Amino acid sequence: MNSSYLFTSFIFAAVISLGCCLRSTGAATCHPDDEAGLLSFEAGITEDPLGILSSWKKGSDCCSWFGVICITGDRVTELRMLGSSVLGVGFLSGTISPSLAKLEHLKTLSFTPFSFQHTHLLNITGPFPEFLFRLPKLRYVTIRDNHLSGPLPVNIGSLSELVELDLEGNRLTGPIPSSISNLTRLTWLNLGGNGLSGTIPDVFKSMKELRLIDLSRNGLYGKLPPSMGSLAQTLTSLYLSQNNLSGTIPDYFSEFKALATFDLSRNRFTGVVPMSFAKLKSLFHLKLSHNLLTGPLPDLNPLNGIASLDLSYNKFHLKTIPQWVTSSPSMYDLKLVKCGIKMNIEEWEPVRTGLSF
């Protein structure tokens, strides 16, 4: 996800730099409620080493403040705080003031680092912000690589208008609430890199707009829920690595027409990779390493070829590299460590790859 994440961050930065232009020219100052809410947020920031909030002055137009965007009129519609590693220093420490609930027209709330690595450049602490439930127009929530802690609220499904929820890289714990099934408009669900536990709830039947699910790097266990098969028409990316998930890989994934990235690595999946996976025509990245999977393997021939494939550290006994791997025109990353390959590397003539076996 790194390339798409960096591109998104670049767009965020560009939008912020143009924030003063994305508003009605007729308004002299922003709405007083929005100004009050933003200044209360600023008061909760304990460290601002780059002076990012230096433009936040009472009595000035808050629509021109750094990270604040007013698309129309005098109401704040977006608040985007980006951390930067360019100067090698941290960026904003503190808490998120509940007074941000005064921003009644807020659609986007984003606290995210702009970095080439998962680095905690922002140090926003505290529990999941309960004031979000008081923002009726909220559509996009991104609070990633911070220090939010505690459980996800059991009524998180009350945020039923959300389109994107990204809480990656925090310290959230406990189960994924079943009420998340009420987020029927959600296209992006990223809870990766936390301390979540329990099973993945069987909630996806009502969440048919999902394009991306990232639950990787948590403490989840058990089998994959049957309702995940309901996402066959929309899901493009599934990241479930570094958990303790088990059972066999469900056959229903073979019906996922748009699935491009499939990562089940570092779990405890058993059995074979379903032969029906030969039907996956959009698959581009497949990572199944560090499981307990056995052969034989299906012939994977997606339309554009496989770009990255990692089957390492399973119970495969391949002996030779499959022809469908050798013939992939897109392959750039291939890992077949401990897969029983017996052939000499001189015997292999790939189209192009970085090889490890």
SULFENHU-V484853 format. One record per residue. N is the residue number from 1. RES is the residue in one small letter. PSI is psi in degrees with one decimal (* if undefined). D_FIRST is the distance of its C-alpha to the first C-alpha in Angstrom with 1 decimal. Layout:
BEGIN
n=N res=RES psi=PSI d_first=D_FIRST
n=N res=RES psi=PSI d_first=D_FIRST
END
This chain:
BEGIN
n=1 res=m psi=-5.0 d_first=0.0
n=2 res=n psi=-45.6 d_first=3.8
n=3 res=s psi=-43.8 d_first=5.7
n=4 res=s psi=-34.7 d_first=5.6
n=5 res=y psi=-43.9 d_first=6.0
n=6 res=l psi=-38.9 d_first=8.5
n=7 res=f psi=-43.2 d_first=10.1
n=8 res=t psi=-42.4 d_first=10.6
n=9 res=s psi=-37.8 d_first=12.1
n=10 res=f psi=-43.1 d_first=14.2
n=11 res=i psi=-41.6 d_first=15.5
n=12 res=f psi=-47.5 d_first=16.3
n=13 res=a psi=-40.1 d_first=18.3
n=14 res=a psi=-40.8 d_first=20.0
n=15 res=v psi=-41.7 d_first=21.0
n=16 res=i psi=-41.7 d_first=22.4
n=17 res=s psi=-23.1 d_first=24.4
n=18 res=l psi=10.3 d_first=25.9
n=19 res=g psi=-35.7 d_first=26.5
n=20 res=c psi=-18.8 d_first=30.2
n=21 res=c psi=-19.8 d_first=30.3
n=22 res=l psi=59.5 d_first=28.6
n=23 res=r psi=166.1 d_first=31.7
n=24 res=s psi=131.6 d_first=35.2
n=25 res=t psi=-9.1 d_first=37.5
n=26 res=g psi=-16.6 d_first=40.3
n=27 res=a psi=126.9 d_first=39.3
n=28 res=a psi=-39.5 d_first=40.7
n=29 res=t psi=163.0 d_first=38.9
n=30 res=c psi=170.4 d_first=36.3
n=31 res=h psi=138.4 d_first=37.5
n=32 res=p psi=-33.9 d_first=39.2
n=33 res=d psi=-41.2 d_first=37.4
n=34 res=d psi=-42.2 d_first=34.0
n=35 res=e psi=-44.4 d_first=35.5
n=36 res=a psi=-42.6 d_first=36.8
n=37 res=g psi=-42.0 d_first=33.5
n=38 res=l psi=-40.6 d_first=31.6
n=39 res=l psi=-32.5 d_first=34.3
n=40 res=s psi=-38.0 d_first=34.3
n=41 res=f psi=-45.5 d_first=30.6
n=42 res=e psi=-37.0 d_first=31.4
n=43 res=a psi=-24.0 d_first=34.2
n=44 res=g psi=-2.9 d_first=31.8
n=45 res=i psi=121.7 d_first=29.8
n=46 res=t psi=-23.6 d_first=31.5
n=47 res=e psi=132.3 d_first=29.7
n=48 res=d psi=71.3 d_first=28.7
n=49 res=p psi=-23.4 d_first=29.0
n=50 res=l psi=-0.7 d_first=27.9
n=51 res=g psi=34.6 d_first=30.1
n=52 res=i psi=-34.7 d_first=27.3
n=53 res=l psi=17.5 d_first=29.6
n=54 res=s psi=-22.1 d_first=32.7
n=55 res=s psi=-6.7 d_first=32.9
n=56 res=w psi=90.3 d_first=33.3
n=57 res=k psi=129.6 d_first=37.1
n=58 res=k psi=134.1 d_first=39.2
n=59 res=g psi=-14.1 d_first=41.1
n=60 res=s psi=169.8 d_first=38.7
n=61 res=d psi=109.5 d_first=36.5
n=62 res=c psi=-17.2 d_first=33.4
n=63 res=c psi=-12.8 d_first=31.7
n=64 res=s psi=1.6 d_first=31.6
n=65 res=w psi=153.6 d_first=30.2
n=66 res=f psi=131.9 d_first=27.0
n=67 res=g psi=-2.7 d_first=24.0
n=68 res=v psi=130.2 d_first=26.4
n=69 res=i psi=130.1 d_first=26.4
n=70 res=c psi=105.4 d_first=29.3
n=71 res=i psi=-46.2 d_first=28.6
n=72 res=t psi=146.4 d_first=32.2
n=73 res=g psi=-151.8 d_first=35.3
n=74 res=d psi=14.7 d_first=35.5
n=75 res=r psi=136.4 d_first=33.0
n=76 res=v psi=125.7 d_first=29.6
n=77 res=t psi=-21.4 d_first=26.8
n=78 res=e psi=139.2 d_first=23.8
n=79 res=l psi=113.1 d_first=23.3
n=80 res=r psi=113.8 d_first=20.3
n=81 res=m psi=112.7 d_first=20.4
n=82 res=l psi=129.0 d_first=18.0
n=83 res=g psi=150.7 d_first=18.3
n=84 res=s psi=136.5 d_first=18.5
n=85 res=s psi=6.5 d_first=18.7
n=86 res=v psi=-41.6 d_first=20.7
n=87 res=l psi=0.6 d_first=24.0
n=88 res=g psi=24.6 d_first=22.9
n=89 res=v psi=163.6 d_first=24.3
n=90 res=g psi=176.5 d_first=23.2
n=91 res=f psi=106.9 d_first=22.9
n=92 res=l psi=115.8 d_first=24.7
n=93 res=s psi=147.5 d_first=26.0
n=94 res=g psi=-157.4 d_first=27.8
n=95 res=t psi=165.4 d_first=27.7
n=96 res=i psi=112.9 d_first=26.9
n=97 res=s psi=135.1 d_first=30.3
n=98 res=p psi=-12.2 d_first=31.3
n=99 res=s psi=-11.8 d_first=33.1
n=100 res=l psi=-12.0 d_first=30.0
n=101 res=a psi=-16.8 d_first=31.3
n=102 res=k psi=-18.6 d_first=33.7
n=103 res=l psi=72.9 d_first=31.0
n=104 res=e psi=-16.9 d_first=32.0
n=105 res=h psi=10.6 d_first=30.2
n=106 res=l psi=127.7 d_first=26.8
n=107 res=k psi=-29.4 d_first=24.0
n=108 res=t psi=127.6 d_first=20.9
n=109 res=l psi=119.5 d_first=20.6
n=110 res=s psi=123.3 d_first=17.8
n=111 res=f psi=103.8 d_first=17.8
n=112 res=t psi=143.9 d_first=14.7
n=113 res=p psi=148.9 d_first=14.5
n=114 res=f psi=90.1 d_first=13.8
n=115 res=s psi=156.8 d_first=12.9
n=116 res=f psi=-6.0 d_first=11.3
n=117 res=q psi=164.8 d_first=11.3
n=118 res=h psi=91.9 d_first=11.6
n=119 res=t psi=134.7 d_first=15.1
n=120 res=h psi=75.1 d_first=17.5
n=121 res=l psi=-23.4 d_first=18.8
n=122 res=l psi=144.0 d_first=19.9
n=123 res=n psi=59.2 d_first=22.4
n=124 res=i psi=122.5 d_first=23.0
n=125 res=t psi=173.5 d_first=24.9
n=126 res=g psi=178.6 d_first=26.7
n=127 res=p psi=177.6 d_first=26.1
n=128 res=f psi=130.4 d_first=24.2
n=129 res=p psi=108.7 d_first=25.8
n=130 res=e psi=-23.9 d_first=28.5
n=131 res=f psi=-16.0 d_first=29.4
n=132 res=l psi=-28.4 d_first=26.5
n=133 res=f psi=-10.6 d_first=28.7
n=134 res=r psi=13.0 d_first=31.2
n=135 res=l psi=93.9 d_first=29.0
n=136 res=p psi=-21.7 d_first=29.8
n=137 res=k psi=3.9 d_first=27.7
n=138 res=l psi=129.8 d_first=24.4
n=139 res=r psi=-32.5 d_first=21.5
n=140 res=y psi=121.0 d_first=18.3
n=141 res=v psi=118.7 d_first=17.8
n=142 res=t psi=110.3 d_first=15.2
n=143 res=i psi=85.5 d_first=16.5
n=144 res=r psi=151.2 d_first=13.8
n=145 res=d psi=48.3 d_first=14.5
n=146 res=n psi=-153.1 d_first=18.2
n=147 res=h psi=37.0 d_first=21.1
n=148 res=l psi=141.9 d_first=21.8
n=149 res=s psi=171.3 d_first=23.8
n=150 res=g psi=-175.6 d_first=25.9
n=151 res=p psi=160.3 d_first=25.3
n=152 res=l psi=139.4 d_first=23.7
n=153 res=p psi=141.2 d_first=26.7
n=154 res=v psi=-23.5 d_first=28.4
n=155 res=n psi=28.1 d_first=28.8
n=156 res=i psi=-22.2 d_first=25.2
n=157 res=g psi=-12.3 d_first=25.8
n=158 res=s psi=-16.1 d_first=28.1
n=159 res=l psi=54.8 d_first=25.3
n=160 res=s psi=-10.3 d_first=25.7
n=161 res=e psi=-3.2 d_first=24.7
n=162 res=l psi=139.5 d_first=21.1
n=163 res=v psi=-35.9 d_first=18.5
n=164 res=e psi=134.9 d_first=15.4
n=165 res=l psi=113.3 d_first=15.5
n=166 res=d psi=106.9 d_first=13.0
n=167 res=l psi=28.4 d_first=14.7
n=168 res=e psi=143.2 d_first=12.1
n=169 res=g psi=37.3 d_first=13.8
n=170 res=n psi=-155.1 d_first=17.4
n=171 res=r psi=37.2 d_first=20.4
n=172 res=l psi=144.1 d_first=21.0
n=173 res=t psi=174.9 d_first=23.2
n=174 res=g psi=-174.6 d_first=25.1
n=175 res=p psi=165.0 d_first=24.4
n=176 res=i psi=117.2 d_first=22.3
n=177 res=p psi=141.0 d_first=25.1
n=178 res=s psi=-21.4 d_first=26.3
n=179 res=s psi=-9.2 d_first=26.9
n=180 res=i psi=-17.8 d_first=23.2
n=181 res=s psi=-17.9 d_first=24.4
n=182 res=n psi=-5.6 d_first=26.0
n=183 res=l psi=66.3 d_first=22.8
n=184 res=t psi=-12.8 d_first=23.4
n=185 res=r psi=-0.6 d_first=21.7
n=186 res=l psi=130.6 d_first=18.3
n=187 res=t psi=-20.1 d_first=15.4
n=188 res=w psi=116.0 d_first=12.6
n=189 res=l psi=109.4 d_first=13.2
n=190 res=n psi=106.3 d_first=11.3
n=191 res=l psi=20.0 d_first=13.7
n=192 res=g psi=156.6 d_first=11.9
n=193 res=g psi=37.2 d_first=13.5
n=194 res=n psi=-155.2 d_first=16.9
n=195 res=g psi=35.7 d_first=20.2
n=196 res=l psi=149.5 d_first=20.6
n=197 res=s psi=176.6 d_first=23.1
n=198 res=g psi=-170.4 d_first=25.0
n=199 res=t psi=161.7 d_first=24.1
n=200 res=i psi=118.9 d_first=21.5
n=201 res=p psi=150.6 d_first=24.0
n=202 res=d psi=75.0 d_first=25.1
n=203 res=v psi=2.7 d_first=24.3
n=204 res=f psi=-5.7 d_first=22.1
n=205 res=k psi=-30.6 d_first=25.1
n=206 res=s psi=-0.1 d_first=25.3
n=207 res=m psi=54.4 d_first=21.6
n=208 res=k psi=7.1 d_first=21.4
n=209 res=e psi=-3.8 d_first=19.2
n=210 res=l psi=129.0 d_first=16.0
n=211 res=r psi=-34.0 d_first=13.1
n=212 res=l psi=135.9 d_first=10.4
n=213 res=i psi=124.8 d_first=11.6
n=214 res=d psi=107.7 d_first=10.1
n=215 res=l psi=20.8 d_first=13.2
n=216 res=s psi=162.0 d_first=12.2
n=217 res=r psi=49.6 d_first=14.3
n=218 res=n psi=-160.9 d_first=17.3
n=219 res=g psi=36.0 d_first=20.8
n=220 res=l psi=149.4 d_first=20.8
n=221 res=y psi=174.2 d_first=23.3
n=222 res=g psi=-172.9 d_first=25.2
n=223 res=k psi=160.0 d_first=24.5
n=224 res=l psi=137.3 d_first=22.0
n=225 res=p psi=146.5 d_first=23.9
n=226 res=p psi=-34.8 d_first=25.6
n=227 res=s psi=-14.8 d_first=24.5
n=228 res=m psi=-25.0 d_first=20.9
n=229 res=g psi=-15.2 d_first=22.5
n=230 res=s psi=-9.6 d_first=23.2
n=231 res=l psi=16.8 d_first=19.7
n=232 res=a psi=-28.6 d_first=20.4
n=233 res=q psi=-16.3 d_first=20.6
n=234 res=t psi=-33.7 d_first=17.5
n=235 res=l psi=128.1 d_first=14.6
n=236 res=t psi=-26.1 d_first=11.8
n=237 res=s psi=128.8 d_first=9.2
n=238 res=l psi=115.7 d_first=10.8
n=239 res=y psi=110.4 d_first=9.7
n=240 res=l psi=17.8 d_first=13.2
n=241 res=s psi=160.9 d_first=13.3
n=242 res=q psi=52.2 d_first=15.8
n=243 res=n psi=-155.8 d_first=18.2
n=244 res=n psi=39.9 d_first=21.7
n=245 res=l psi=151.7 d_first=21.4
n=246 res=s psi=-173.7 d_first=24.1
n=247 res=g psi=-172.8 d_first=26.1
n=248 res=t psi=160.3 d_first=25.4
n=249 res=i psi=120.1 d_first=22.5
n=250 res=p psi=141.9 d_first=23.8
n=251 res=d psi=-24.7 d_first=25.0
n=252 res=y psi=-20.7 d_first=23.8
n=253 res=f psi=-21.3 d_first=20.3
n=254 res=s psi=-14.4 d_first=22.2
n=255 res=e psi=4.7 d_first=22.8
n=256 res=f psi=95.6 d_first=19.2
n=257 res=k psi=-33.4 d_first=19.6
n=258 res=a psi=1.5 d_first=16.2
n=259 res=l psi=117.2 d_first=14.1
n=260 res=a psi=-34.7 d_first=11.6
n=261 res=t psi=124.5 d_first=9.4
n=262 res=f psi=107.8 d_first=11.8
n=263 res=d psi=105.4 d_first=11.5
n=264 res=l psi=18.0 d_first=14.8
n=265 res=s psi=154.9 d_first=15.3
n=266 res=r psi=54.9 d_first=17.6
n=267 res=n psi=-152.6 d_first=19.7
n=268 res=r psi=39.9 d_first=23.2
n=269 res=f psi=143.0 d_first=23.0
n=270 res=t psi=176.1 d_first=26.2
n=271 res=g psi=-160.9 d_first=27.9
n=272 res=v psi=158.7 d_first=26.7
n=273 res=v psi=122.6 d_first=23.7
n=274 res=p psi=132.4 d_first=25.3
n=275 res=m psi=-24.0 d_first=27.0
n=276 res=s psi=-9.2 d_first=26.1
n=277 res=f psi=-13.2 d_first=22.5
n=278 res=a psi=-16.4 d_first=24.1
n=279 res=k psi=-8.7 d_first=23.9
n=280 res=l psi=103.2 d_first=20.1
n=281 res=k psi=-9.2 d_first=20.0
n=282 res=s psi=-4.6 d_first=16.4
n=283 res=l psi=131.3 d_first=14.8
n=284 res=f psi=-34.0 d_first=12.7
n=285 res=h psi=120.8 d_first=10.9
n=286 res=l psi=118.4 d_first=13.3
n=287 res=k psi=112.1 d_first=13.4
n=288 res=l psi=16.5 d_first=16.7
n=289 res=s psi=159.8 d_first=17.9
n=290 res=h psi=50.9 d_first=20.3
n=291 res=n psi=-159.6 d_first=21.9
n=292 res=l psi=37.0 d_first=25.4
n=293 res=l psi=150.9 d_first=25.0
n=294 res=t psi=168.6 d_first=27.8
n=295 res=g psi=-179.3 d_first=28.5
n=296 res=p psi=168.3 d_first=29.2
n=297 res=l psi=146.3 d_first=26.0
n=298 res=p psi=156.4 d_first=25.7
n=299 res=d psi=111.8 d_first=25.5
n=300 res=l psi=119.4 d_first=22.1
n=301 res=n psi=64.2 d_first=22.5
n=302 res=p psi=162.7 d_first=19.9
n=303 res=l psi=-38.2 d_first=20.9
n=304 res=n psi=9.7 d_first=18.6
n=305 res=g psi=163.7 d_first=18.7
n=306 res=i psi=131.1 d_first=16.3
n=307 res=a psi=-40.7 d_first=13.9
n=308 res=s psi=136.1 d_first=13.1
n=309 res=l psi=125.9 d_first=15.4
n=310 res=d psi=109.0 d_first=16.2
n=311 res=l psi=12.5 d_first=19.4
n=312 res=s psi=152.9 d_first=20.7
n=313 res=y psi=54.5 d_first=23.1
n=314 res=n psi=-151.5 d_first=24.3
n=315 res=k psi=30.0 d_first=27.8
n=316 res=f psi=149.4 d_first=27.4
n=317 res=h psi=74.7 d_first=30.4
n=318 res=l psi=-33.0 d_first=29.2
n=319 res=k psi=-52.6 d_first=31.8
n=320 res=t psi=162.3 d_first=30.4
n=321 res=i psi=124.7 d_first=27.1
n=322 res=p psi=147.9 d_first=27.0
n=323 res=q psi=-35.8 d_first=27.9
n=324 res=w psi=-24.6 d_first=24.9
n=325 res=v psi=-46.8 d_first=22.7
n=326 res=t psi=-36.6 d_first=25.0
n=327 res=s psi=-2.9 d_first=25.2
n=328 res=s psi=122.0 d_first=21.5
n=329 res=p psi=-10.9 d_first=21.3
n=330 res=s psi=-6.1 d_first=17.5
n=331 res=m psi=124.7 d_first=17.3
n=332 res=y psi=-11.4 d_first=16.0
n=333 res=d psi=109.5 d_first=15.1
n=334 res=l psi=125.3 d_first=17.7
n=335 res=k psi=118.9 d_first=18.7
n=336 res=l psi=40.8 d_first=21.9
n=337 res=v psi=133.2 d_first=23.3
n=338 res=k psi=37.7 d_first=26.3
n=339 res=c psi=10.8 d_first=26.2
n=340 res=g psi=20.3 d_first=29.9
n=341 res=i psi=125.5 d_first=29.5
n=342 res=k psi=-14.6 d_first=33.1
n=343 res=m psi=158.1 d_first=33.0
n=344 res=n psi=147.0 d_first=33.2
n=345 res=i psi=-27.0 d_first=30.5
n=346 res=e psi=-21.2 d_first=33.2
n=347 res=e psi=-6.8 d_first=33.6
n=348 res=w psi=133.7 d_first=30.1
n=349 res=e psi=82.1 d_first=29.3
n=350 res=p psi=163.0 d_first=25.6
n=351 res=v psi=-51.3 d_first=24.6
n=352 res=r psi=142.2 d_first=22.1
n=353 res=t psi=162.3 d_first=20.0
n=354 res=g psi=115.7 d_first=19.3
n=355 res=l psi=139.4 d_first=21.4
n=356 res=s psi=114.1 d_first=21.8
n=357 res=f psi=* d_first=24.4
END
